[in-house]
Amino acid sequence: MMLKSDILNHIILGDPQAHTTPWNDVSKTIGKTSLRDVTLKELSDSQNTLDPAIFTRAKYVISANERAIAAEKALENKDSPYFGKLMVETYRSLRNNYEVSCEDVDQLMEAILQYGENQPDSVLGTTLNCTIGCIVIMINKSAVSGFIEHIWTKFKDKTPKFYILRPSYGARVLRTPFI
């Protein structure tokens, strides 16, 4: 499911260049050609040589790479609970390390997570699209109507919009009689 909150994230309202990081400079400082080759330990060992904001953003990127690899394995193993946990870790890292959330979005995210805690086997995971306050939620089909009612009741002043999504095999060429 996707929840479109129409909450303008502060990154849009602020200076977009503030979140553009010279990744090549960071990886060169650490002695690597690419940030994807840097471990969190190597980054931590170089913390004193990096600007604090660049350090935390690099921490997000490196941990996101690690989560992406773990997420691929979770999906291959059909481990939805672990995949959902990785989604939540991504949101928290976006909020804490990349600084692309805002109070209103954080309140929505916490309400989603709280619903999942109170309704076992409903919300498996959730993460943030860090541009316009869109939230992706992995939710069991049987919990959708109760979830929408819960969020709508708490946030009707923010006019959330809900879109039911269905997992698919991703981008691919479709053959139809018209093509």
C-alpha positions in Angstrom: 0.0 0.0 0.0 1.1 3.6 -0.5 -0.1 6.4 1.7 0.2 9.8 0.1 0.1 12.3 2.9 0.6 15.5 0.8 2.9 16.7 3.7 5.6 18.7 2.0 8.8 17.4 3.4 11.3 20.0 4.6 13.9 18.8 2.2 11.8 20.3 -0.7 11.3 23.5 1.2 14.9 23.9 2.0 18.1 24.0 -0.1 18.1 20.8 -2.2 21.9 21.1 -2.5 22.2 20.6 1.3 21.4 16.9 0.7 23.7 16.4 -2.3 26.9 14.9 -1.1 30.2 14.5 -3.0 30.3 10.7 -2.6 33.5 10.4 -4.6 35.3 12.7 -2.2 34.1 10.7 0.7 35.2 7.4 -0.8 38.6 8.9 -1.8 39.1 10.2 1.8 38.7 6.6 3.0 40.9 5.2 0.2 38.2 3.5 -1.9 37.0 4.2 -5.4 33.3 4.0 -4.6 31.2 4.5 -1.5 29.6 1.0 -2.1 33.1 -0.4 -1.3 33.2 1.3 2.1 32.2 -0.6 5.2 30.5 1.1 8.2 33.7 0.3 10.2 35.9 2.1 7.7 33.5 5.0 7.7 33.6 5.2 11.5 37.4 5.0 11.5 37.4 8.1 9.2 34.7 10.0 11.1 37.2 12.7 12.3 38.3 13.5 8.8 34.7 14.1 7.5 32.2 16.9 8.0 29.6 15.6 10.5 26.7 16.0 8.1 28.5 14.2 5.3 29.5 11.5 7.8 25.9 10.8 8.8 24.6 10.9 5.2 27.4 8.5 4.1 26.4 6.3 7.0 22.9 6.2 5.6 24.1 5.3 2.1 26.4 2.5 3.3 23.8 1.1 5.6 21.2 1.3 2.8 23.5 -0.7 0.5 23.8 -3.4 3.2 20.0 -3.4 3.8 19.4 -3.7 0.0 21.5 -6.9 -0.1 19.8 -8.2 3.0 16.4 -7.3 1.6 17.1 -9.3 -1.6 17.9 -12.3 0.5 14.8 -11.9 2.6 12.6 -11.8 -0.5 14.4 -14.8 -2.0 13.7 -16.7 1.3 10.1 -15.3 1.5 10.9 -13.8 4.9 8.4 -11.0 4.9 8.9 -10.1 8.6 12.6 -9.6 8.2 12.0 -7.6 4.9 9.5 -5.4 6.9 12.1 -4.8 9.6 14.6 -3.7 7.0 11.9 -1.3 5.6 11.5 0.3 9.1 15.3 0.5 9.5 15.5 2.4 6.2 12.9 4.9 7.4 14.7 5.5 10.7 18.1 5.9 8.9 16.5 8.3 6.4 15.1 10.3 9.3 18.2 10.2 11.6 21.1 10.0 9.2 20.0 11.6 6.0 17.7 14.1 7.7 14.8 13.9 5.2 11.8 13.6 7.4 9.7 16.1 9.3 7.5 16.1 12.4 4.2 15.5 10.6 5.6 12.6 8.5 7.3 11.1 11.7 3.9 11.2 13.5 2.3 9.3 10.6 5.1 6.8 10.6 4.8 6.2 14.3 1.0 5.8 14.0 1.6 3.2 11.3 4.1 1.3 13.4 1.9 1.5 16.5 -1.0 0.1 14.6 1.2 -2.8 13.5 2.2 -3.4 17.2 -1.4 -3.3 18.3 -2.7 -5.5 15.5 -0.2 -8.4 15.1 0.3 -9.7 11.6 -1.1 -6.5 10.1 1.7 -4.0 9.2 4.8 -6.0 8.3 6.9 -3.0 7.4 6.9 0.6 6.3 9.3 3.1 4.8 9.4 6.6 3.5 9.7 8.0 0.0 11.7 11.1 1.1 10.4 13.7 -1.3 6.7 14.4 -0.8 5.7 12.4 2.3 4.7 9.2 0.5 4.9 6.2 2.7 5.1 2.6 1.5 3.5 0.1 3.8 3.7 -3.7 3.6 0.4 -4.8 5.0 -1.6 -8.0 5.1 -4.6 -7.8 2.8 -7.0 -8.7 5.7 -5.9 -5.6 7.7 -6.3 -3.0 5.0 -9.7 -1.6 5.8 -9.1 -1.4 9.6 -5.7 0.2 8.9 -7.2 2.9 6.6 -9.9 3.7 9.1 -7.4 4.0 11.9 -5.1 6.3 10.0 -7.9 8.3 8.5 -9.4 8.9 11.9 -6.1 10.2 13.3 -5.0 12.2 10.3 -8.1 13.3 8.4 -7.0 17.0 8.7 -3.9 15.9 6.6 -6.2 14.3 4.0 -4.2 11.1 3.5 -4.8 9.2 0.3 -4.4 5.4 0.2 -3.4 3.4 -2.8 -3.6 -0.4 -2.7 -0.6 -1.9 -4.5 0.0 -5.4 -5.6 3.5 -6.9 -5.8 4.7 -7.8 -9.2 7.7 -9.1 -11.0 8.9 -5.6 -11.8 9.7 -4.0 -15.1 9.3 -6.3 -18.0 8.1 -6.4 -21.6 4.4 -7.3 -21.9 3.0 -8.8 -25.1 -0.5 -7.9 -25.9 -2.6 -8.4 -29.1 -2.1 -4.7 -29.8 1.7 -4.7 -29.8 
